[in-house]
Amino acid sequence: MLAVTALALMLVFSIGGKATDAAFRVGRRALAAADEQINTDSVRAVLSAFSIPAADGFEGQMAPVAGQASQISGPAVLGRDTPCGQAGPVATLTLTLTSDARSTRVACDTGADDPVVIGVIPHPGAVFQFLTREQSGWSSSWTANLDPSQLLREISEPSRRVLYVRIVDGTGRIYILARLTSGHPGWTAGAT
């Protein structure tokens, strides 16, 4: 009788131990997914904060936003508190992608303190890509500065500017997509 009871207890504890391990694995995966979502939301909030000028010929009156494969930089207005800083205007915000052999770190720099890592992309080789309605495909760079013929057209036909920015990791997976828009063309300082 004692042997049967001992076997029953061993079976119960064995099943309980396996269930506990499974529960911990599920919990760790859930926490990892939540951490990744927080990273993604933080990067998207900062990326969406960039202030791009309207297409009205007055781009020179606003500090330029410029994007390259490894960084985007320019004036921004943070809509909420982020690891980069408190909600509000930032004279110059820079988001930089830095890869090592296993991942890509997304760091922000406002010039006030040291750069802060606000997200980690789980694959190396991530880059920024840019798309406007004037382009036929994604580009590895963008700036609002246009040639004189385009500026003359913009003054006579001002329009709102829309810029799509995405971060694509080294495997081709789109990690983040953000839509940046200028204000109404008449809102730009100096516009009549």
Secondary structure, DSSP 8 states (H G I E B T S, - for coil): -HHHHHHHHHHHHHHHHHHHHHHHHHHHHHHHHHHHHHHHHHHHHHHTTB----BSS-GGGS---EE-SSEEEEEEEESS-BTTB-SEEEEEEEEEEEE-SS-EEEEEE-SSSS-EEEEEESSS--EEEEEETT-SS-BS-EES---HHHHHHHHHS-B--EEEEEEE-TTS-EEEEEEEE---GGGSTT--
